[in-house]
Amino acid sequence: MKHVSIPMEETIETIVDALAVILPEHPINLLGFSMGGYLACAFAVKYPERVNGLIVVSNTATSLLDSVRQQREIALNWITKQGYGGIPKKKAIIMLGQANKVREELVECIQSVG
């Protein structure tokens, strides 16, 4: 597994184009987490011949609920003041399905990209 940072571009389209330069040209298994899930989907739509499999984690195709948006604003304010130290192990475990909560390699994978 190789982690690829999200390119700092202005639009989803330009981010996808930047990823096209970074990612291999042969078909790959692509995993996207949160915003990376949106980008992985956009990449797969634009370059289907370059995607063998697509896994999208912790992402939704609808707008956020107001309560979720408020929680994220609180978290963002806290991070702005305190700094970001990554996703805690407890939060990473919560993100996994019941059968995978004990799979340490999945927990570590989430923590490594979060």
DSSP file (Angstrom, degrees, kcal/mol; ACC not computed):
  #  RESIDUE AA STRUCTURE BP1 BP2  ACC     N-H-->O    O-->H-N    N-H-->O    O-->H-N    TCO  KAPPA ALPHA  PHI   PSI    X-CA   Y-CA   Z-CA
    1    1 A M              0   0    0      0, 0.0     2,-0.4     0, 0.0     0, 0.0   0.000 360.0 360.0 360.0 137.3    0.0    0.0    0.0
    2    2 A K        -     0   0    0      2,-0.0     2,-0.4     0, 0.0     0, 0.0  -0.988 360.0-140.0-126.0 126.5    1.3    3.5   -0.9
    3    3 A H        -     0   0    0     -2,-0.4     2,-0.5   109,-0.0   110,-0.0  -0.698  16.3-166.2 -83.8 132.4   -0.1    6.7    0.6
    4    4 A V        -     0   0    0     -2,-0.4     2,-0.1     3,-0.0    15,-0.0  -0.984  17.4-131.0-120.6 123.5   -0.4    9.6   -1.9
    5    5 A S        -     0   0    0     -2,-0.5     3,-0.0     1,-0.1   108,-0.0  -0.385  30.6-102.0 -69.8 149.4   -1.0   13.0   -0.5
    6    6 A I        -     0   0    0      1,-0.1    -1,-0.1    -2,-0.1     9,-0.0  -0.594  40.6-118.3 -72.2 123.7   -3.8   15.1   -2.0
    7    7 A P        -     0   0    0      0, 0.0     2,-1.4     0, 0.0    12,-0.1  -0.359  23.0-117.0 -62.6 142.4   -2.4   17.6   -4.4
    8    8 A M        +     0   0    0     10,-0.0     2,-0.2     7,-0.0    -3,-0.0  -0.676  60.9 141.1 -84.7  92.1   -3.0   21.2   -3.4
    9    9 A E        -     0   0    0     -2,-1.4     6,-0.1     2,-0.1     3,-0.0  -0.758  58.7-115.5-127.2 172.6   -5.1   22.4   -6.4
   10   10 A E  S    S+     0   0    0     -2,-0.2     2,-0.3     1,-0.0     3,-0.0   0.778  89.3  27.4 -84.1 -29.9   -8.1   24.7   -6.7
   11   11 A T  S  > S-     0   0    0      1,-0.1     4,-2.1     0, 0.0     5,-0.2  -0.873  76.5-112.9-133.8 163.0  -10.8   22.2   -8.0
   12   12 A I  H  > S+     0   0    0     -2,-0.3     4,-2.8     1,-0.2     5,-0.2   0.914 117.8  54.4 -58.1 -43.0  -11.6   18.5   -7.9
   13   13 A E  H  > S+     0   0    0      1,-0.2     4,-2.2     2,-0.2    -1,-0.2   0.910 109.6  44.9 -61.1 -43.6  -10.9   18.3  -11.6
   14   14 A T  H  > S+     0   0    0      2,-0.2     4,-2.0     1,-0.2    -1,-0.2   0.830 112.1  52.8 -72.8 -29.4   -7.4   19.8  -11.3
   15   15 A I  H  X S+     0   0    0     -4,-2.1     4,-2.5     2,-0.2    -2,-0.2   0.935 110.0  48.5 -65.6 -45.7   -6.7   17.6   -8.3
   16   16 A V  H  X S+     0   0    0     -4,-2.8     4,-1.9     1,-0.2    -2,-0.2   0.905 110.8  50.8 -60.8 -42.1   -7.7   14.5  -10.3
   17   17 A D  H  X S+     0   0    0     -4,-2.2     4,-0.8     1,-0.2    -1,-0.2   0.894 110.3  49.3 -63.1 -39.1   -5.5   15.7  -13.2
   18   18 A A  H >X S+     0   0    0     -4,-2.0     4,-1.4     1,-0.2     3,-0.6   0.889 109.3  52.1 -66.4 -38.8   -2.6   16.1  -10.8
   19   19 A L  H 3X S+     0   0    0     -4,-2.5     4,-3.3     1,-0.2    -1,-0.2   0.850 100.7  62.8 -64.0 -33.8   -3.2   12.6   -9.4
   20   20 A A  H 3< S+     0   0    0     -4,-1.9    -1,-0.2     1,-0.2    -2,-0.2   0.804 105.1  46.8 -62.0 -28.4   -3.1   11.2  -12.9
   21   21 A V  H << S+     0   0    0     -4,-0.8    -1,-0.2    -3,-0.6    -2,-0.2   0.844 117.9  41.6 -78.7 -35.3    0.5   12.4  -13.1
   22   22 A I  H  < S+     0   0    0     -4,-1.4    -2,-0.2     2,-0.1    -3,-0.1   0.896 102.1  73.8 -80.5 -43.6    1.4   10.9   -9.7
   23   23 A L  S  < S-     0   0    0     -4,-3.3     5,-0.0     1,-0.1   -19,-0.0  -0.354  93.1 -93.2 -77.8 152.7   -0.5    7.5   -9.9
   24   24 A P        -     0   0    0      0, 0.0    -1,-0.1     0, 0.0     4,-0.1  -0.208  23.8-132.8 -60.4 153.7    0.7    4.6  -12.0
   25   25 A E  S    S+     0   0    0      2,-0.1     3,-0.1    -4,-0.1    -2,-0.1   0.725  84.7  83.3 -80.9 -22.0   -0.7    4.2  -15.5
   26   26 A H  S    S-     0   0    0      1,-0.1    26,-0.1    24,-0.0    24,-0.1  -0.444 102.7 -77.7 -78.1 158.0   -1.4    0.5  -15.0
   27   27 A P        -     0   0    0      0, 0.0     2,-0.3     0, 0.0    24,-0.3  -0.294  58.6-177.3 -59.4 133.9   -4.7   -0.5  -13.2
   28   28 A I  E     -a   51   0A   0     22,-1.8    24,-3.3    -4,-0.1    25,-1.3  -0.849  34.0-110.5-127.0 162.1   -4.5   -0.1   -9.4
   29   29 A N  E     -a   53   0A   0     -2,-0.3     2,-0.5    23,-0.2    25,-0.2  -0.876  41.5-158.1 -90.8 123.1   -6.6   -0.7   -6.4
   30   30 A L  E     -a   54   0A   0     23,-3.3    25,-2.9    -2,-0.6     2,-0.5  -0.902  13.0-171.3-114.2 128.0   -7.5    2.7   -5.1
   31   31 A L  E     -a   55   0A   0     -2,-0.5     2,-0.4    23,-0.2    25,-0.2  -0.973   4.2-171.8-118.5 128.9   -8.7    3.5   -1.6
   32   32 A G  E     -a   56   0A   0     23,-2.7    25,-3.0    -2,-0.5     2,-0.5  -0.981   6.8-158.3-123.6 133.1  -10.0    6.9   -0.7
   33   33 A F  E >   -a   57   0A   0     -2,-0.4     3,-2.2    23,-0.2     2,-0.2  -0.936  59.7 -44.8-112.9 124.7  -10.7    8.1    2.9
   34   34 A S  T >> S+     0   0    0     23,-3.0     3,-1.3    -2,-0.5     4,-1.2  -0.377 139.7   8.3  59.4-119.8  -13.2   11.0    3.5
   35   35 A M  H 3> S+     0   0    0      1,-0.3     4,-2.1     2,-0.2    -1,-0.3   0.868 130.6  61.1 -58.2 -34.9  -12.3   13.7    1.0
   36   36 A G  H <> S+     0   0    0     -3,-2.2     4,-2.7     1,-0.2    -1,-0.3   0.784  96.6  60.7 -61.5 -26.5  -10.0   11.2   -0.6
   37   37 A G  H <> S+     0   0    0     -3,-1.3     4,-2.2    20,-0.2    -1,-0.2   0.911 104.3  47.4 -66.6 -42.8  -13.1    9.1   -1.2
   38   38 A Y  H  X S+     0   0    0     -4,-1.2     4,-2.4    -3,-0.2    -2,-0.2   0.928 114.9  46.7 -61.0 -44.5  -14.6   11.8   -3.3
   39   39 A L  H  X S+     0   0    0     -4,-2.1     4,-2.7     2,-0.2    -2,-0.2   0.891 109.7  52.5 -67.2 -40.0  -11.3   12.2   -5.2
   40   40 A A  H  X S+     0   0    0     -4,-2.7     4,-2.5     2,-0.2    -1,-0.2   0.907 111.0  48.2 -62.3 -41.0  -10.9    8.5   -5.7
   41   41 A C  H  X S+     0   0    0     -4,-2.2     4,-2.1     2,-0.2    -2,-0.2   0.928 112.0  48.6 -63.8 -44.9  -14.4    8.3   -7.2
   42   42 A A  H  X S+     0   0    0     -4,-2.4     4,-2.1     1,-0.2    -2,-0.2   0.891 112.2  49.6 -63.2 -39.0  -13.7   11.2   -9.5
   43   43 A F  H  X S+     0   0    0     -4,-2.7     4,-3.1     1,-0.2    -1,-0.2   0.927 110.2  50.3 -63.9 -45.0  -10.4    9.6  -10.6
   44   44 A A  H  < S+     0   0    0     -4,-2.5    -2,-0.2     1,-0.2    -1,-0.2   0.848 111.0  49.2 -63.8 -34.7  -12.2    6.3  -11.3
   45   45 A V  H  < S+     0   0    0     -4,-2.1    -1,-0.2     1,-0.2    -2,-0.2   0.912 118.0  38.9 -69.8 -42.4  -14.9    8.1  -13.4
   46   46 A K  H  < S+     0   0    0     -4,-2.1    -2,-0.2     1,-0.2    -1,-0.2   0.842 131.5  26.3 -77.9 -33.2  -12.3   10.0  -15.4
   47   47 A Y    ><  +     0   0    0     -4,-3.1     3,-2.1    -5,-0.2     4,-0.3  -0.461  66.6 155.4-128.1  59.7   -9.7    7.2  -15.7
   48   48 A P  G >  S+     0   0    0      0, 0.0     3,-1.3     0, 0.0    -1,-0.1   0.810  73.4  62.3 -60.1 -29.1  -11.7    3.9  -15.4
   49   49 A E  G 3  S+     0   0    0      1,-0.2    -5,-0.1    -3,-0.1    -2,-0.0   0.642 102.1  52.7 -70.6 -12.8   -9.0    2.0  -17.3
   50   50 A R  G <  S+     0   0    0     -3,-2.1   -22,-1.8    -7,-0.2     2,-0.5   0.381  96.0  79.0-102.2   2.3   -6.5    2.9  -14.6
   51   51 A V  E <   +a   28   0A   0     -3,-1.3   -22,-0.2    -4,-0.3     3,-0.1  -0.945  43.2 173.3-119.5 116.8   -8.6    1.5  -11.7
   52   52 A N  E    S-     0   0A   0    -24,-3.3     2,-0.3    -2,-0.5   -23,-0.2   0.866  77.9  -1.2 -81.6 -42.1   -8.8   -2.2  -10.9
   53   53 A G  E     -a   29   0A   0    -25,-1.3   -23,-3.3     2,-0.0     2,-0.4  -0.990  63.2-149.6-149.7 151.4  -10.8   -1.7   -7.7
   54   54 A L  E     -a   30   0A   0     -2,-0.3     2,-0.5   -25,-0.2   -23,-0.2  -0.989   9.8-176.4-129.7 127.4  -12.2    1.2   -5.7
   55   55 A I  E     -a   31   0A   0    -25,-2.9   -23,-2.7    -2,-0.4     2,-0.5  -0.990   6.7-166.8-123.1 124.7  -12.7    1.3   -2.0
   56   56 A V  E     -a   32   0A   0     -2,-0.5     2,-0.4   -25,-0.2     3,-0.2  -0.956   6.7-169.3-116.4 124.5  -14.3    4.4   -0.4
   57   57 A V  E     -a   33   0A   0    -25,-3.0   -23,-3.0    -2,-0.5   -20,-0.2  -0.936  61.2  -7.4-118.7 133.1  -14.2    4.8    3.3
   58   58 A S  S    S+     0   0    0     -2,-0.4     2,-0.3   -25,-0.2    -1,-0.2   0.932  96.1 118.9  54.7  59.0  -16.0    7.3    5.5
   59   59 A N        -     0   0    0     -3,-0.2     2,-0.3   -22,-0.1    -1,-0.2  -0.978  44.1-155.4-148.6 154.0  -17.6    9.4    2.8
   60   60 A T        -     0   0    0     -2,-0.3     4,-0.1     2,-0.2    -3,-0.0  -0.972  20.2-141.2-136.5 150.3  -21.2   10.2    1.8
   61   61 A A  S    S+     0   0    0     -2,-0.3     2,-0.2     2,-0.1    -1,-0.0   0.396  85.0  67.3 -89.7   3.5  -22.9   11.2   -1.5
   62   62 A T  S    S-     0   0    0      1,-0.1    -2,-0.2     3,-0.0     3,-0.1  -0.729  94.9 -86.8-117.4 168.2  -25.2   13.6    0.3
   63   63 A S        -     0   0    0     -2,-0.2    -1,-0.1     1,-0.1     2,-0.1  -0.330  54.6 -93.4 -70.0 158.5  -24.7   16.8    2.2
   64   64 A L        -     0   0    0      1,-0.1    -1,-0.1    -4,-0.1     2,-0.1  -0.398  38.3-108.7 -71.9 147.0  -23.8   16.7    5.9
   65   65 A L     >  -     0   0    0      1,-0.1     4,-2.6    -2,-0.1     5,-0.2  -0.413  30.2-114.5 -66.1 152.0  -26.5   16.9    8.5
   66   66 A D  H  > S+     0   0    0      1,-0.2     4,-2.5     2,-0.2     5,-0.2   0.885 117.5  54.1 -57.6 -39.3  -26.5   20.1   10.5
   67   67 A S  H  > S+     0   0    0      2,-0.2     4,-2.0     1,-0.2    -1,-0.2   0.887 110.0  46.4 -64.6 -38.1  -25.5   18.3   13.6
   68   68 A V  H  > S+     0   0    0      2,-0.2     4,-2.4     1,-0.2    -2,-0.2   0.906 111.2  51.9 -69.2 -41.9  -22.5   16.7   11.9
   69   69 A R  H  X S+     0   0    0     -4,-2.6     4,-2.1     1,-0.2    -2,-0.2   0.906 109.7  49.7 -60.7 -42.0  -21.5   20.0   10.4
   70   70 A Q  H  X S+     0   0    0     -4,-2.5     4,-2.1     2,-0.2    -1,-0.2   0.906 109.7  51.3 -64.5 -41.4  -21.6   21.6   13.9
   71   71 A Q  H  X S+     0   0    0     -4,-2.0     4,-2.4     1,-0.2    -2,-0.2   0.907 110.5  49.2 -60.6 -41.7  -19.5   18.8   15.4
   72   72 A R  H  X S+     0   0    0     -4,-2.4     4,-2.8     2,-0.2    -1,-0.2   0.865 108.0  53.2 -68.2 -35.4  -16.9   19.3   12.6
   73   73 A E  H  X S+     0   0    0     -4,-2.1     4,-2.4     2,-0.2    -1,-0.2   0.909 109.9  48.6 -64.3 -40.9  -16.8   23.1   13.2
   74   74 A I  H  X S+     0   0    0     -4,-2.1     4,-2.2     2,-0.2    -2,-0.2   0.930 113.3  47.4 -62.6 -45.8  -16.2   22.4   16.9
   75   75 A A  H  X S+     0   0    0     -4,-2.4     4,-2.7     1,-0.2    -2,-0.2   0.911 111.4  50.6 -63.1 -42.9  -13.4   19.9   16.0
   76   76 A L  H  X S+     0   0    0     -4,-2.8     4,-2.5     1,-0.2    -1,-0.2   0.908 109.9  50.1 -62.9 -42.6  -11.9   22.3   13.5
   77   77 A N  H  X S+     0   0    0     -4,-2.4     4,-1.6     2,-0.2    -1,-0.2   0.901 111.8  48.7 -61.3 -41.0  -11.8   25.1   16.1
   78   78 A W  H  X S+     0   0    0     -4,-2.2     4,-3.3     2,-0.2     5,-0.4   0.923 112.2  48.0 -65.2 -44.4  -10.1   22.8   18.6
   79   79 A I  H  X S+     0   0    0     -4,-2.7     4,-2.7     1,-0.2    -2,-0.2   0.882 107.5  56.3 -64.1 -38.4   -7.6   21.7   16.0
   80   80 A T  H  < S+     0   0    0     -4,-2.5    -1,-0.2    -5,-0.2    -2,-0.2   0.890 117.8  34.5 -59.7 -39.1   -6.9   25.3   15.1
   81   81 A K  H  < S+     0   0    0     -4,-1.6    -2,-0.2    -5,-0.2    -1,-0.2   0.878 132.2  27.4 -82.8 -40.4   -6.1   26.1   18.7
   82   82 A Q  H  < S-     0   0    0     -4,-3.3    -3,-0.2     1,-0.2    -2,-0.2   0.681 103.9-120.0-100.0 -21.3   -4.4   22.8   19.8
   83   83 A G     <  -     0   0    0     -4,-2.7     2,-0.5    -5,-0.4    -1,-0.2  -0.127  30.7 -79.8  93.6 161.5   -2.9   21.4   16.5
   84   84 A Y        +     0   0    0      1,-0.1     3,-0.1    -4,-0.1    -5,-0.0  -0.884  36.4 176.0-107.7 127.6   -3.7   18.1   14.8
   85   85 A G        -     0   0    0     -2,-0.5    -1,-0.1     1,-0.4     2,-0.1   0.204  52.0 -98.6-112.3  13.7   -2.1   14.9   16.0
   86   86 A G        -     0   0    0     28,-0.2    -1,-0.4    27,-0.1    25,-0.1  -0.260  59.3 -40.9  95.5 174.1   -3.8   12.4   13.7
   87   87 A I        -     0   0    0     24,-0.4    27,-0.1    23,-0.2    26,-0.0  -0.652  63.3-123.0 -79.3 124.7   -6.8   10.1   14.2
   88   88 A P     >  -     0   0    0      0, 0.0     4,-2.2     0, 0.0     3,-0.3  -0.319  20.4-116.0 -64.5 151.7   -6.8    8.5   17.6
   89   89 A K  H  > S+     0   0    0      1,-0.2     4,-2.4     2,-0.2     5,-0.2   0.888 115.5  56.2 -55.6 -42.5   -6.9    4.7   17.6
   90   90 A K  H  > S+     0   0    0      1,-0.2     4,-1.7     2,-0.2    -1,-0.2   0.900 108.8  46.3 -58.6 -42.6  -10.3    4.7   19.3
   91   91 A K  H  > S+     0   0    0     -3,-0.3     4,-1.4     2,-0.2    -1,-0.2   0.890 110.5  53.1 -68.2 -40.0  -11.8    6.8   16.4
   92   92 A A  H  X S+     0   0    0     -4,-2.2     4,-0.5     1,-0.2    -2,-0.2   0.899 108.7  50.1 -62.0 -40.8  -10.2    4.6   13.8
   93   93 A I  H >< S+     0   0    0     -4,-2.4     3,-1.2     1,-0.2    -1,-0.2   0.891 106.1  55.7 -65.1 -40.0  -11.7    1.5   15.3
   94   94 A I  H 3< S+     0   0    0     -4,-1.7    -1,-0.2     1,-0.3    -2,-0.2   0.839 101.4  59.5 -61.1 -33.3  -15.2    3.2   15.4
   95   95 A M  H 3< S+     0   0    0     -4,-1.4    -1,-0.3    -3,-0.2    -2,-0.2   0.680  94.0  83.2 -70.5 -17.8  -14.9    3.8   11.6
   96   96 A L  S << S-     0   0    0     -3,-1.2     5,-0.1    -4,-0.5     2,-0.0  -0.540  86.3-105.8 -90.2 153.1  -14.5    0.1   10.9
   97   97 A G    >>  -     0   0    0     -2,-0.2     3,-1.6     1,-0.1     4,-0.8  -0.310  41.9 -98.8 -68.0 160.3  -17.3   -2.5   10.5
   98   98 A Q  G >4 S+     0   0    0      1,-0.3     3,-0.8     2,-0.2     4,-0.3   0.848 122.0  52.7 -51.6 -43.1  -17.8   -4.9   13.4
   99   99 A A  G 34 S+     0   0    0      1,-0.2    -1,-0.3     2,-0.1     3,-0.2   0.716 113.5  44.1 -68.9 -20.1  -15.8   -7.8   11.7
  100  100 A N  G X4 S+     0   0    0     -3,-1.6     3,-1.7     1,-0.2    -1,-0.2   0.440  80.5  97.3-106.2  -0.5  -12.8   -5.5   11.1
  101  101 A K  T << S+     0   0    0     -3,-0.8    -1,-0.2    -4,-0.8    -2,-0.1   0.754  87.5  48.8 -62.1 -23.7  -12.5   -3.8   14.4
  102  102 A V  T 3  S+     0   0    0     -4,-0.3     2,-1.3    -3,-0.2    -1,-0.3   0.450  82.0 106.0 -95.0  -1.3   -9.8   -6.2   15.6
  103  103 A R    X>  -     0   0    0     -3,-1.7     4,-1.8     1,-0.2     3,-1.1  -0.657  50.9-170.1 -84.8  96.3   -7.7   -6.0   12.4
  104  104 A E  H 3> S+     0   0    0     -2,-1.3     4,-2.8     1,-0.3     5,-0.2   0.817  81.5  60.5 -57.0 -35.3   -4.8   -3.9   13.6
  105  105 A E  H 3> S+     0   0    0      1,-0.2     4,-1.7     2,-0.2    -1,-0.3   0.849 106.2  47.7 -65.6 -32.0   -3.4   -3.4   10.1
  106  106 A L  H <> S+     0   0    0     -3,-1.1     4,-2.3     2,-0.2    -1,-0.2   0.893 111.5  49.8 -72.9 -40.4   -6.7   -1.7    9.1
  107  107 A V  H  X S+     0   0    0     -4,-1.8     4,-2.4     1,-0.2    -2,-0.2   0.935 112.5  47.7 -60.9 -46.4   -6.6    0.5   12.2
  108  108 A E  H  X S+     0   0    0     -4,-2.8     4,-2.1     1,-0.2    -1,-0.2   0.867 109.3  54.4 -63.8 -36.0   -3.0    1.4   11.5
  109  109 A C  H  X S+     0   0    0     -4,-1.7     4,-1.2    -5,-0.2    -1,-0.2   0.935 109.7  46.5 -63.0 -46.5   -3.8    2.2    7.8
  110  110 A I  H  X S+     0   0    0     -4,-2.3     4,-1.3     1,-0.2     3,-0.5   0.922 113.7  48.8 -61.6 -44.2   -6.6    4.6    8.8
  111  111 A Q  H  < S+     0   0    0     -4,-2.4   -24,-0.4     1,-0.2    -1,-0.2   0.850 106.4  57.2 -65.6 -33.1   -4.3    6.3   11.3
  112  112 A S  H  < S+     0   0    0     -4,-2.1    -1,-0.2     1,-0.2    -2,-0.2   0.796 115.6  34.5 -71.1 -27.3   -1.5    6.6    8.8
  113  113 A V  H  <        0   0    0     -4,-1.2    -1,-0.2    -3,-0.5    -2,-0.2   0.561 360.0 360.0-102.8  -9.8   -3.6    8.6    6.3
  114  114 A G     <        0   0    0     -4,-1.3   -28,-0.2    -5,-0.2    -2,-0.2   0.454 360.0 360.0 -91.6 360.0   -5.7   10.5    8.8
